[in-house]
Amino acid sequence: LEAPTITRHGVLAAGGGGGGGGGCWTGSDGSNGEDAHEDGTAAAGGSRGCDAEGTGGPGGALSQPASAGSSGAYNGGGGGGSAGRLHLKSRTSAATVSGTLSPSSTSGLVLESSLTRL
C-alpha cells in the first residue's frame, strides 16, 4: 500500500495457500490444500488419497511459516505456500494499523517506510 498517510483497521493479510495431498498409487487423488484465508489464519493442507500417502502442509500466516507436506510410501504431500510480503509506504509518518496483520509485524515480512520528497 502506498499513500500520503495510511490508517488501516481490521485485517490486512497476505497468507499462503495449503499444499496438496499426495495421490494414492491406486489412482485416488489427494485433495487440494485450502486457499489462503482472509482472516490471517493458516490455510490447511490437503488430505491424502489413501492411508499410505502424505498430507499437504499448511500455508504460512501470522508468525507461522509454511510447512512441508508429510512423506508417503509413494507420494508425499506438497508443501504449503509462503506468506507474502506487506509493504506499507507513506509520505509523512509510519502507517497506523490496528487489527490483524498477517504475516505479523515481527515476522520480517512487513516493511514500513516513509517517502521524502526531493
C-alpha positions, 0 to 999 in steps of 0.5 A: 500500500502506498499513500500520503498517510495510511490508517488501516483497521481490521485485517490486512493479510497476505497468507499462503495457500495449503499444499496438496495431498499426495495421490494414492498409487491406486489412482485416488487423488489427494485433495487440494490444500485450502486457499489462503484465508482472509482472516490471517489464519493458516490455510490447511493442507490437503488430505491424502488419497489413501492411508499410505500417502502424505498430507499437504502442509499448511500455508504460512500466516501470522508468525507461522511459516509454511510447512512441508507436506508429510512423506508417503510410501509413494507420494508425499504431500506438497508443501504449503505456500509462503506468506507474502510480503506487506509493504506499507509506504507513506509520505509523512509518518509510519502507517497506523494499523490496528487489527490483524496483520498477517504475516505479523509485524515481527515476522520480517515480512512487513516493511514500513517506510516513509517517502521524502520528497526531493 
